[in-house]
């Protein structure tokens, strides 16, 4: 059954190489950090990444969104060094 709550974040990067780097950083976490109430999907097209979070309830959706935005932020910061 598909969770009833869903949101997607579109992350645009300066170039395809940076987007690919961020994607490679995030990809291993798909499936590993999903909880009982949330799932996430990751897709990339060129320099744009899309993270979709789905959840059984709004509290879980908020927590999932916070987790994935934090992971993306850390990957971005790490790629600048």
N, C-alpha and C positions, 0 to 999 in steps of 0.2 A: 504494500500500500504506500502511495506517495504521501509524504508528510504534508499537512495542510498549509504550513507557513513556509514562505520561500522569499529570498532576496538575492540580488546579484550585484556585485561590485565590479565596475569596469575600471581597470588600472591602465592608463596610457603612459608609455615610456618614450624616451627620446629616440630610441632606435630598436630594431628587432633584436640585436645582440643583447642589450640590457634586459629586454622582456624575456628572452630565452634564458638568461642567467637567473632571473627571479623565478621563472617557471621551474627550472631545475632545482632551485632551493626549496620550493614549496611542494613539488610533486611527491616526494617521499612521505609527506605528512597526510596525504589523502588516504583515508581508510585507517591510518594509524591513530589519529586523534579524534575520530568520530566517536561520539558517545552513544548512549542508548537512545537519545532523543534528537540527535542532529546528524546530518551528513553534509559533505561538501563535494563539489565538483570543480575542476580547474580546466580551463580551455585557453588557448592562445591563438591569435590570428595576427601575424606580423608583430607590431610593437604594442599590441593590446592584449592584456590578460583579463580574463573574466573568472571571478570566483563566485560560485553560486552556493549558498548555504540554505539547507532545508531543515525544518524542525517540526516536532510534534506540538510545541507550544511556544508562545512568545518569549517566555523567559529563556528557554533553550536557544531560540533564534538569536536573541540579543547576545547571549554568551558565545554562541558560535561565530557571530559577526565580529565580536571583540577579539576572539582568538585569531581568526584569519586576517583581520586588519593588522593586528600586532605582528603576526608572522611575516606578512608582506612588508611592514615597516622595518623589521629587523633585517630582512633579506636586502631591502633597498639600502639601508645604512651600511651593511657589510659589503655591498658591491661598490661603494664609493671609496673603499680603502684599498 
